[in-house]
Amino acid sequence: MLKTIRSLGATLADLWRSSALIQGIMALTGFGTICYLEIVSREPSQVLAGLVGSMIGFYFGTKISQKE
């Protein structure tokens, strides 16, 4: 059990160092914001939509390039 926790901690530390964790949190937060605005019937600004689209595209683009 303790070995599993240490392994998880090491994995999270590696993700933090590579900033993948931060990128994922930012992409999900932006996507959640857009979804919330749509649910409450408020149109997100074009700037916000463009910014979130760029963040999500960058996040998934780096995932594809890391696999190659």
N, C-alpha and C positions, 0 to 999 in steps of 0.2 A: 504494500500500500504506500509506504513512504517513498519507495523507489519510483512509483508511478507519479506521485506528486512532484518529485524532483524533476522527473522527465518532462512533465507538463510545464513546470516553471522554466526549464531550459528552453523548451519550444516557444513559450511566450516571450522569453527574453530575446531569442533569435528573431522572432517576428517584430518585436519592438525595435531592435537594432536595424533591421532592414526596412523599417517604416511601413511594412505591409499592414500591420495592425492599425496604424493611424490612418492610412489611406482607406482601408475598409470602413472604419468608423465614420470618416468624413463622407464617403460615398453613400453609406446607408442613412446617415443623418440628412443629407441633402435630398435623397430619394423620399425619405419619410416626410420631409417638409413639403415637397411637391404633392405627395399623396394627401397630406392633411389639408392643404389649401384646396385641393379638388373636392375633398369630402365636405368641407364647409362652404362650398360653392363660391370660392374666391379664386379668381384667375391669378396664377403666379406671374410675376413680371417676366418679360422676355430675357432680361439680364439674369435673373435667378435661374430660369429654365436653362439658359445657355451655359451658365456656370456649373450647374448640377450635371448637365449632359457631358460637359468637358471632364468633370471629375470622374464620372462613372466610366467614360470612355478611356481615360488615362489609367484608371484602376484595372480594368479588364485588359487593356492593351499591354500593360506591364506583366500581367499574368501570362499572356500568350507568349510574349518575347522571352520570359524566363524559362519556359518549357523547351524552347528550341536550343 
